């Protein structure tokens, strides 16, 4: 034993000299000498693991507990997946060169995995209520010298609550279901209510079994009397863990009922669009077993001049992100809604088309994520009807309807800023939002597999449409048709999105005319949307706007101190004869959490004021002198409800500046992954550059203006192939079998899925 430690000391001396730490060799060898002396006294045999430190190196502390979703973990991968980052450091300073391993864990799911960089990912399910995992680091120069740390892993949620949003009228009920990443065990879900509408929850019922994941249900009942439409939140938690999920219920006075679950089920032929669908081969396999699967939305019906009809969706939904071959089967619903069971290996799906063409993602010549599948005979409603795109019916449900085509002749409509839009998709059903930016350049990451383990490419799309709206879309809505809520004319094809730091959805769509033109050029044909006369959409809005959410942010002390200084300077500018009636302390709508100086200006004049003062942004609110003098002036643009149309001159000038700045901005810092032109929330008379920033690597400096334009920063995760979730009951499927096979336990991959 003394010989082994002595060898370790010699190795340490050599390693330190190679690392340029010659000046610290003496202190390092002193540590070794202490270790040798300790061994002489104890006379023990075998090299012990001395907790998280052993005198030569130590590893970072482990969390007390994490769940299978890595809730509470301290880092994330480049793809935005949560991990627990461990590190090892020499006692004399500097990083230790170690080999990482994990042990313990679940008897069936294992202990999880750890990379050679020390990034630990927990197992994605358990068969017990908690397990202990040990992470161990061994010195590469002497593997007998180790340090370790242990922690508890508990089950997390397998997927979001189902449904994650819905609309109910007074007295109606809905069942909410939560799924745990645990097969067997005894834990359950605790449901609770929050929000203005309230209502009531029934008794929670949980179903457990050794061969399927645990799921719990609760029945929500809306209040009988509803005077105004408000949101109620059903929160779900797991005892003694930080895991949580929530569902948003719009309790409305309009008597509308809408449940996205209807978009995910197998339909009778001919099917309606806006429903779950995808490529029958869109799964990952381990040997002969299907492990992961994907899916998305069958968005719309288009046709050639000769009348031949095609299903329209995204490349990554129908063509497997360039990995497919022409003729592959398109099914309804998608595999993610059929327990990953392909058509032919079991029931639950219906063939509705064959893959015909797609715009290659790996081509610089393409600028859309789109694909088409020729419709199978009598498989799809020939009118192009989309779920819930029509009028409210007598029972409160929203009727299906084709998109409007009478204004554009089926070619689609050009979007405008602040246009009210709607979409009907697999995951969130019918939702509405507003066009927040145009001429958007955005980077999107793609993978070859549903599990996001094999990176394919990062593609930059230009001239895209950005849409903001609470609950507007989520993973699985890719391929949905975005339409003008006022006339149902096609506006764009939804293909990516996420949630910003304010909790508001940011979605990206390719302009509808662009999609048709690109597909037509590729096929040597001309396409138009299948539809009917223009009509209104029964819009559903689930929460506050981004500008209102920004005003809810609390200012920190430093901002308040800076605001006091700025206000003193701002008061010197007040001049009623110039249409500047007064100033006040405010919050920026363009930069949430940042203070702003409010200037109340004459609504009849186009008053010019500085964009910043004393280092803070300025916010201009058009009003009257009487309103200010009476103390009734609003505290923000969101409160004032004033959002005049941006002038064409201001917008076009901003586009020209953006096109010059975009490429350089995206190139100079990896944290920036999108830039477009929108309208400023601080001064709606001005355009603003909408800059998308990776929330995990926010730069230290974010200028209030770029090239003379105001900036609005949207903090969120990078756009990439996002995990969706599989409906239960869970089973593995043998892709070669004539019928579905059931394994004793689910696999890790049965919660994975689709690009947004």
N, C-alpha and C positions, 0 to 999 in steps of 0.2 A: 504493500500500500504506500509506504514512504517513497518507494522507487517511482510509482505512478505520479505522485504529487510532485516529486523532484523533476520528473520529465516535463510535467506541466509548467513548472517554474522556468525551466530552460526554454521551453517553447514560447513562454510569455516574453522572456528576454529578447529572443530573436524577433518575435512579432512586433514588439515595441520599437526596436531599432529600425525595422523596415518601415514602420509607420511614422518615423521621425519623432519618436517620443523618447529619445536617448536620455534627455534630462530627467525623465521620470522613472528610469529603470530602477534606480535605487529604492524608491518608495514601493514600486511594484514587487521587487524581490523581498522587501521587508514583509509584505503581506504573505508571500509564499513561505517565508521563514516562520511566521506565526502559525500558518496552517500545518507545517511540518512539526512544530513543537506541540501543537494540539494533538496530533496523531500519536506522538511519542508518549503523551500522558495517558491517552485513552486506550491505546493498543487495539482499536477496533479494526475490523476487516471489512472490505467492500467500501466503495465510494458513496457516501450518502448524498441525497438531494437536500441541500440546506435551504429549504424554503425558496423565496424569491431572490435570495442573495447568497453567495458562497465565498465572499472575500476577494475573488478575482473578478467576477462580473455579477451584475444583478439584472433582473428583468422588471419591466414596469408592472405596477399593481394591476390585478385583475378586477373587473367589476364584481360587486357582490352577487348580482343576478342579472341575467338577460333572458329574453324570450327567443323563440325560434325565428322571429322577424328581426332579431338583433336590436330591439327597442332598448335605448340607453347606450348603444355602442358609440364609440368615440370617433369614428372615421367612416369614410366611404370609398369605394373603388372609383375608377374613372367613369364607370357606367352609372354611378350614383347609387350602387348597392351598399347597404350598411354593413360594416365590418368592425370588429374590435381590433385595434392596432396595438400590438405588443412590440416592445423594443428592448434591446439588451445593451448595457453599457459597462465598460471596464471600470473597475474601482479607481484606476489611475486616470480615467478620463477617456473619452472617445467611444465609438461604437464597437461592441464586441462582435466578432465573426462567429455566429452560432448557427446551428441547425435546429429548426423548430419541429415539434411533434405534438400530437394531442392524444389523450387516452381517456378512458372512462366513458361517460355518455350513456346513450340509450342502448339497450340490448338488441334492438332491431335497427334503429336509424343510425347508430354509431355516435361518435363524439363530435362530429362536424369536421371541418378541414382548416388547415392553416397553411399559408403560402411561405415560400422561402424568405419573404419580406416581413413575416410576422403578422399577416392579416388573417384573423380568425373569423370563420363563418360558421354559425351553429347549424346543427341538423335542422331540416325544415319541418320535421314532425317528431313527436315523441309517442311512446307507448306507456308512459308514466307521468304522474303529475309534476315531477321534477327529477332531474338527474344532476350528478356532479361531473364536471369536465375538468381535466388537468392539462394545462399547457406547459410544455417542458422545452427548455433551451439547452442544447449541449454545445460546448466549445468545439469548433471544428478542429482545432489543433490538438485537442485532448477531449474526445467525446465522453470520457468518464467524468468530466467536470460539468455538472448540470445545475440548473436552477428551475424552479417550477412555481406555478400559481394555480389555484383551484377556484372554481366559481360554480354557481348553480344556473342551470338552463331550465326554463319553464315553457309550456306551450303558449304560442301567440295565436293571433287570428290567422286563419288560412286564407281569407279573402275579406274584402269589405262586406259590411252588412248587405243583405239582399232583401228588397231593393235598397240602393243607397240614396235614392231620392224618389218621391212620388207626390202626387197631388190628390187631395181628398176634399169633399165638401162636408158640411156639418153632419155629425152623427155617423159618418161612414167608418168602416173598420178596415184594417190591413194587417197582414201577418208579416212580421220582421224576423229574419233568420240570420243567426250568426254561426260561423263555422270555426271550430278550433283545430289547430294543427296537432291533434292528439287522437290516437286510436286506442280506445280503452280509457283507463284512468277514472278519476272521479270529479275533476273540476268542472265548473259550469260558467255561464255568463250572467253577469248582473246588468240588467237594463234599467235605465232611468230617463226621465223627461226633463227638458229644459226648453225655454222659449216662450214667446208671448201667447201662443194659442193654447199651450198645455194639452188638455185632453187626459186620457187615462190609459194605463197599461194593465193587461190581464196577468195571469200567472205564467211564469216562465216554465217551459217544458224542455228538457234536454234528452236527447237520444244518444246512447253510447253503445259502442260495440268494438270488438277486437279487430274486425275486418273493415271498419269504415271510420272516418273521422267523426268526432263528436259534433253535433249541432244542436243549438238551442233556439226555440221560437218564443215569440211573445206577440199578443194581439194588441194593437193600438186602436183606440177609439177616439175619433175627433170630437170636440165639444159640439153639442147639438145646435147651439146658436153661434153663428159666425157673422160678425158685423163687417169685418174687413179681412183681406187676405194677409196672413202672417205665417211665419215659419216656426215649426216646432222641431226640436232635435231629439232623437232617441240616441242616447249614449250607451255604449256597451263596454264593460270592463271584465277582466278576469281577476279573481281574488288574489291578493298578494303579489301582483305584477303591475308593471307600468303599461301593459298592452291596452289599447283602446281603439274603438271604431265608433262611427256615428252615422246615422241616416237623417236626411233632411226631409221633412214632410211639409208641403205647402198646403195649409188649411185655408181654403179660399171661399169667398162669398159668391163666386160665379157659378158654383155648382159643378165644377169640372173634376173629373176623376181620371187619373193617368197613372198607370203602373208600368214601369219599364220591363217588368218580368214578362209581359206579353210579347216583347220583342225577342226574347231568348228561347222561346219554345218552338217545337216542330209544328209547322203550319200545314193545313190541308192545301192541296193543289187546286187552283193556281195560287202561288204564294204572293204575299204583299211585301213590298220593299221597306227599307228602314229596319230590317230584321237581321238576326245573327246569321252569319254564313262564312264561307271560306273555302280553301283548297282541301280536298279530301286527303292529300298527302302531306299536309302541313303539321307534321309531328316529328319529334326526335325519338330515336330508338336506341335501346341498349340490347344488343343481340337481336332476338326476335320479339322483344317486348317494346311496346310504345311507352315512352316515359313522359315526354312533354308534348304539349299541343298548342295550337294557335287558332285564332279566329278573328273576325271583325264584322263589318256591316255591309250588307248588299244595298248599295245606296240608291241607285236609280236605274232607269231603263233608257237606253238610247237606240237609235235606229239609223240604218243607211237609207239612201234615197229609194232603194228598191223595197224597203219595208222590213228587211231582216233585222231582228232585235237582238240586243246584247245587254247583259248585266254590267253595270259600271261600279267599280270599287277601286281600291288601291292595289298597286303592285305587290306590296307586302302582305296583302290579304289574299288575293287571288293567285299571284305568281310567286309567292314565297321569296320575296326580295331577290328576284332574278334567278332563283334556283330551280324554277319549274320548267316544264316542257309543254309545248302546245298540245291541247287535247286533254290535259288533266281535269279531273272532275271537280266542279263547283257544287258544294252541298249547302243545304239549309236544315237545321242551324249549323253553325261552325262546330268544330271538334271540341272547343272549350265548353260548349253547352251540351255535350253528349259523352261526358266522362272519357274523353280522348278515344272514343271508339269509332274508327273509320267506317264508312259505308262499305258493306261487304264483309266486315268482321262482326257486325251486330246491327241491331235496329236503332232507330232514333234519329236518323237523318234522311234527307230526300235529295237525290240528284236533281239539279235545276239548270245546269249548263256545263259547257266545256270551254276551258281557257283558250282564247283566240289570239290575243295580242296584249303586249304590255310595253310601257315606256321604260327602257333599261335604266336602272339607277346608276350603273357604272359608266354611262355615257355622258360626256360633258354637253352633248347636244340636247339632252332632255332636261326639262325643267318642271316636271310633275311626277308625282308618285301615283300612277294610275294604271289600270288594267281592265280588260273586258273579257267576258265569257259569253259565247253564243248561247242563247236561251234554248233549253230543251223543249220539245213539243209539249204544249199545254202545261208547262211547269210554273210559269210566272204570269201574273195578271197582266194582260196585254195593254191595259190602260196606263200602266206605269204607276199605279196607286201605291202610296207610301203610308205606312201606319201613322195614325194620329195627325195627319197633315190637313184634315178637313175641319168641319164645323162640329160644335158641341151637339150631341144627341140628347134626346129627352131623358135618358138614364144617367146623364152626366159624362158618359164616355165620349171620346173624340173620334169621329169617323175617319177612316182612311180616305185619301184623295190623291190624285195625281198632282205633280207640280204644275204651276202655271206656265203656259208657253205662248199665250196670245199676244203679249207685248213684244216679245223678242223673236217670234217665229221658231222657238225651240232652240235658239242659239245661246241662251243664257244672258243674264243681265250684268252690267259692269257695276261693281260695288262702289260705294261712296262712304266717306267718314261718317261715323255715328249712325249708319244705316242699321235699323232693327232687323235682325236675321233670326231664323229658326233652323233647327235640324232635328231629324228623327233617327236615332241610332240604337244599336244593340244594347248598350250599357245604361245610358241615362234617359233613353226614350225621347220624348218631345221636350226640348228646352229652347230658350231664346237668349240672345245676347246682342251686343252691338259691335259693329266694325270699329276697332280701336286704332288700327294703323294700316296703311297701304304701302305699296312698293317695298315690301319687307324682304330683306335678305336674311336667310336663316340657315344654320347648320343643323343637320339631323344625322344621328349615328344609326347605322344599320348592322344587323347581325345575321348570320346564316342559319341560326337555330333559334327555336322558341325559348330555350333556356338562357339566351344571351351569353354563351360561353365562347362562341367563335365570331369574332368581329369581322364584318364584311367591309364596310367603308363608311366614311363621313361625306355626306353630299351637301353642297351649298345650293339652296334654291333661291331664286331671285323673283322680285315682283309678286310676292305672295300677299295674302290677306290675313290680318290678325283680328281675332274676335275675342272679346272679353265678356264674361257673364258667369254669375254664380251657378255652379253645377252644370255649366253649358255642355261639357263633354268629359269623357274619361276613357281609360283603356278599353278597347273593344268597339269604340265608336268610329274608328278609322273606316273610311269609305262612305260615310254618311253624306248626303247631299245637303249643303247649306243653301237656304232659300231666303228671299226677301219676305219678311213676315207680313208685309202689306199686300203682296200679290202672289206669293208662292213661286215667283220666277227663280230659276236656279242662279245662284251667285258663286258657289265654289264647291270644291271637293275636299272634305275634311281629311287630314292625314297625320297630324301631329298635335301635341299639346301637353299641358301640365297645369299645375296649380302654383300661383305666385305666392310671395311671402304674406300677402294680405288674405289668402284663402280664396282668391277669385281665380276661376279657370281662364287660362290663356290658350286659345286654340289657333291652329294655322290651317288655312285652306288655300288651294290653288284656284285662281279665277276659273269659273265654269267655261267661258269661251276659250281660254287657253287650253284646257283639258281636251275639249272637243277638237280644236284645231290640231293639236299635237297628235292625237289618236288618228285623226283623218289623214294627216300627212304620212304617218307611219303605214297606214293601211291602203293608201292611195284611194281614199274614199272621202265622203262627207257625212258627218254625223249630226244629228239633232236629238234633243231630249224628247222623249215620249211624254205627253201631258195633256192638259185640257185648258179651259179658259182660266184666266187669272182669278185668284180668290184670296181672301185673308186667311191667315193661320191663327189658330186659337193659342196665342202665346202663353207660355208658363215661365215665370221668373222666380227663382228660388232665393234671392237674397240681395244684399246691397251692392251698389256699383263699386268699381275700383276707387273712384274719387271719394265716395262716402266712406269706404273702408280705410282710406288713408287718413281721414280726419279722426278716426277712432284711435289712432296711435298716440301714445303718451310721450310727451317731450321729456328728455332727460335734463338734468341740472345745467349742464354746459350750454345746451341750446337756449334755455331760458335766460341765462346770463348774457349770451350773445344777442338775444332778442331785445333785451333792455337797452343795450348800446345802440342797436340798429334803429330802434324806435325814436330815440332822441335825434338821430340824424335824419330820419324820415320826416319828422315834424317840421323841419326847416323847408321842406318842399311843398307842404300844404298851401294851396292857393286856390280859393274858390273861383276866382276870375279865370283861371286856367282849367277849371273843371276838376280840381283835386280837392275833395271835400274833407277828407280826414284820413287818419291811419289807425291801425289796431294790430294787436298781436294775433298771429294766426299760425296755421300749420300748412305746409306745402302739400299740394295735391300731386305734384310731379315727383316729389321725393318723400315718401312716407317716413314719418318719424323725425322730420327736420322742420325747424321753425321757419316761418315766413312772415314778412311784413305785409299786412293788408293795406292797400290803397283803395279808398272809395272814390270812384271817378264818375263824372257825369255820363250817364248812359246815352246821351245824345251826341257826345263828342268822341273822337278817336284819339284819346290822350296818349301821348308817348311818355313812358317812364322807364327808368333803368331796370334791367332784368334782375339785378342784384343790388343790395345796399348793405354796406358794412359786412360783406361776406355771406349774407343771407339772401335767399330768393325773395322776389316780390310777387305778391298776388293781387291782381287788379279785379275788383268787383264793380261792374257798372250799376249805378243806382241813382237816387235823387238826393238833393241837399236836404229836403224835408225828412227823408227816411233816416239819414245820418244824424240830424239834429234831434230827432225824437228817440234815438237809441234803438231803433228797430232794424238797423242794418245787419245783413246776414254775416256769418262768421266764415263762410267759405263759398266757393263756386257751387259746390254740391248742395249746400243749403239754399243758395239763391235760386238754383234750378235754371241758371242762365248758361246756355251752351249754344251761342249763335253759330251759324254755319261759317266755316273757315273760308275766306275768299280764295278764288282760284289762283290769284296772283301769289298769295302767301303760301298756298300749298305747292304750286309749281316751283317757286323759288326754293322751298325746303327740299323738294325732291332733287333738284339740281345739286344742292349742297350735300345732301345725303349720299348721292351717287359718287361724289368725289371723296367723301369721308369714309364710306362704308368699308371698302376693301382694306384701307389702312387700319381702321379701328379694329376690325376682326383679326387682322394679321398681328397687330402689336401686342395683343394680350389674349391668351386662351380663355380668360374669364368671360369675354364678350362673345356671344354666339348668335346674335341677331340684331338687326337695326332696320327700322322703318320710319315712316313719317305719319305722325298723328297730330292731335290737337292738344295744346297745353291745358292742363287742369288749373294752372295758376293764372293764366291769361288766355282765355279761349279765342281771343282775336289773333293769337300767334300760333304758328305751327310748333311742334316739338319733335325732336328725334326720340323715338322709342327704342331704347337700348336694352337688350336682354342680357342679364348678367347671371353667371353661375353663382348661386347663393353659397356654394361651398368654397369659393375663392374670390371673394369680393375685393377689388383693388382698394388700396388705401385712399386714393384720390379719385373722385368722380366729379368732374367739373359740371357746374350748373349750366354752362353753355358750351357749345361746340360750333365753331365757325359762325358765331353770332346767333345760333338757334338755341332755344331752351332745350333742356334734356329731361326726359322722363325715364327713370331706370326701373326695369321690371326684374325683380330678383326671384329666380326659380331654378329648378334643376335643368340641366341640359336636355334637349329633346333627343330621345333615342327610342329604340324598340323597347317598349315598356311592358312590364309584366302585367298580365291580366290574370284572371282567376277562374278555376274550373268549378262547375256545379257538382254537387254530390248527389247520390252516393259515389264513392271513389272506387275505381278498380283499375288494374293494369290490363292492357289489352294485347293479346298476341296478334300481331299484324298478319300472320300467316294462317290463323285459325278461321274456321267457318263461323264460329260464334264467339262471343266475348268470354274471356277467361277471367276468373277472379283469383287474385293472389291473397295470401293471408294478410298482408299489410299494404297500405298505399306507399307510393314512392315519393321521394322529395319533389319530383317534378310535377306533381299533379296540381300545383298551384300556379303554374307558369302559363304565359300566353303571348299576347299579341301586341304589336305596335299600337300606339295610342289610337 
